[in-house]
């Protein structure tokens, strides 16, 4: 299968002064894709806090370096905004991990794992759902890299952006397909 890779703008946010501008931009979209990354732990009993929050439109993905900026109020407000749909995969885990950084009331979230089940799709991983719908493979080679590194590599940034962007692309594709379906009574 050909590789799927986000081709839009990737903007890394590593200072609190840039958060509000990024959030204001994201608020202008009714739907965004969302994901998180956490530094992997290879030692029993050792865990890390979420390092990166990715929020993407169809052409721009912001990578919020939470290990540097924490959870600024503007970001919390976005996560609590019920007017904006935030589409992700396995959101229960992401929200739980974000709560470890700062408590918030999640609003406007849609978990693709639950959504695709309602449409009869049994696949549960982002990689499988994306391949099924688009015939392209999302690489997971960067998943176990150090998300707390001082500087993220281009491959890490591409991987992180692709995961958030793929969520919005899947949702919009399925919504469009649903809209074209006709119910025929026999």
C-alpha positions in Angstrom: 0.0 0.0 0.0 1.2 3.5 -0.6 2.1 5.6 2.4 -0.2 8.2 3.9 1.5 11.3 5.2 0.1 14.7 6.1 1.2 17.2 3.5 0.1 20.4 5.1 1.7 22.9 7.4 3.1 21.6 10.7 3.5 24.3 13.4 5.3 23.3 16.6 4.2 25.3 19.7 6.8 25.2 22.4 6.2 28.5 24.2 3.1 29.7 26.0 3.1 33.0 24.0 2.2 31.1 20.8 -0.6 29.0 22.3 -3.4 31.7 22.1 -2.7 32.5 18.5 -2.8 28.8 17.6 -6.0 28.2 19.5 -7.7 31.2 17.9 -6.9 29.8 14.5 -8.2 26.3 15.5 -11.4 27.8 16.9 -12.3 29.0 13.4 -12.9 25.4 12.3 -16.0 23.4 13.3 -14.1 20.1 13.2 -10.5 19.2 14.1 -8.6 16.0 14.5 -6.8 15.3 17.8 -4.2 13.0 19.2 -1.5 12.8 21.9 2.0 11.3 22.2 3.7 10.2 25.3 7.4 9.3 25.8 7.5 5.5 25.9 8.8 3.8 29.0 10.8 0.7 28.8 11.1 0.2 32.6 8.5 -1.6 34.6 6.4 0.7 36.7 7.7 3.9 35.1 5.3 6.1 33.2 5.6 9.6 31.7 3.1 12.4 31.3 1.7 13.2 27.9 4.4 15.1 25.9 2.6 16.3 22.8 -1.0 17.3 21.9 -1.7 17.3 18.1 -4.7 19.3 16.9 -5.2 19.4 13.1 -7.4 21.0 10.5 -7.3 19.5 7.0 -4.3 21.6 6.0 -2.6 22.7 9.3 -1.5 20.8 12.3 -0.4 22.3 15.6 1.9 20.2 17.8 1.7 21.5 21.3 4.8 20.6 23.3 3.0 20.0 26.6 6.3 19.0 28.3 7.4 22.6 27.8 4.2 24.6 28.0 2.0 22.6 30.4 -1.8 23.1 29.8 -2.4 26.9 29.3 -5.9 28.1 29.8 -6.5 28.8 26.1 -5.8 25.1 25.4 -8.1 24.0 28.3 -10.8 26.3 26.9 -10.5 24.6 23.5 -10.8 21.1 25.0 -13.9 22.2 26.9 -15.6 23.9 23.9 -18.8 21.9 23.1 -19.3 23.9 19.9 -16.3 22.4 18.2 -16.1 18.7 17.2 -12.8 17.2 18.2 -12.3 13.8 16.4 -9.8 11.3 17.6 -9.2 7.6 18.2 -9.1 5.9 21.7 -9.9 9.3 23.2 -10.6 7.8 26.7 -6.9 7.2 27.1 -5.9 10.6 25.6 -8.3 12.5 27.9 -7.2 10.5 30.9 -3.5 11.3 30.1 -4.3 15.0 29.6 -6.1 15.1 32.9 -2.9 14.1 34.6 -1.5 17.4 33.4 -4.6 19.5 34.3 -8.2 18.8 35.1 -10.8 19.9 32.5 -14.3 19.0 31.4 -14.0 17.4 27.9 -16.7 18.7 25.5 -17.3 18.0 21.8 -15.2 14.9 21.5 -16.0 12.0 19.1 -14.1 8.8 19.4 -13.7 7.1 16.0 -13.5 3.7 17.5 -17.1 4.0 18.7 -18.2 5.9 15.6 -17.0 3.3 13.0 -18.7 0.5 15.0 -22.1 2.2 14.4 -21.3 2.0 10.6 -20.4 -1.7 10.7 -16.7 -1.2 10.5 -15.0 -3.7 12.8 -11.4 -2.4 12.5 -10.4 -0.4 15.6 -6.9 0.9 14.9 -6.2 4.1 13.1 -3.9 2.3 10.7 -6.5 -0.4 9.8 -9.5 2.0 9.5 -7.4 4.4 7.3 -6.2 1.5 5.0 -9.7 0.2 4.7 -11.1 3.5 3.6 -8.3 5.0 1.6 -6.0 2.1 0.5 -3.0 3.8 2.1 -0.8 2.8 5.1 -0.1 5.0 8.0 3.4 4.2 9.3 3.8 3.7 13.0 7.6 3.6 13.0 7.9 6.8 15.1 5.4 5.7 17.8 8.1 4.6 20.3 10.5 7.5 19.9 11.3 10.1 22.6 8.5 12.7 22.5 10.3 14.7 25.1 13.4 15.3 23.0 14.6 18.9 22.9 13.9 19.0 19.2 11.4 16.8 17.4 12.7 15.2 14.2 10.9 15.8 10.9 9.8 12.2 10.9 8.3 12.6 14.4 6.5 15.8 13.4 5.2 14.1 10.2 4.0 11.0 12.2 2.3 13.1 14.9 0.6 15.4 12.3 -0.6 12.4 10.2 -2.3 10.8 13.2 -4.4 13.9 14.0 -5.1 14.7 10.4 -6.1 11.1 9.6 -8.8 11.3 12.2 -10.5 14.3 10.6 -10.1 12.8 7.2 -11.8 9.5 8.2 -14.6 11.3 9.9 -15.3 13.6 7.0 -15.2 10.8 4.5 -17.6 8.7 6.5 -20.0 11.6 7.0 -20.0 12.3 3.3 -20.5 8.6 2.5 -23.4 8.4 5.0 -25.0 11.4 3.4 -25.0 9.7 0.0 -26.5 6.5 1.3 -30.2 6.0 0.7 -32.4 3.8 2.8 -34.6 1.6 0.6 -37.5 -0.1 2.2 -38.4 -3.5 0.8 
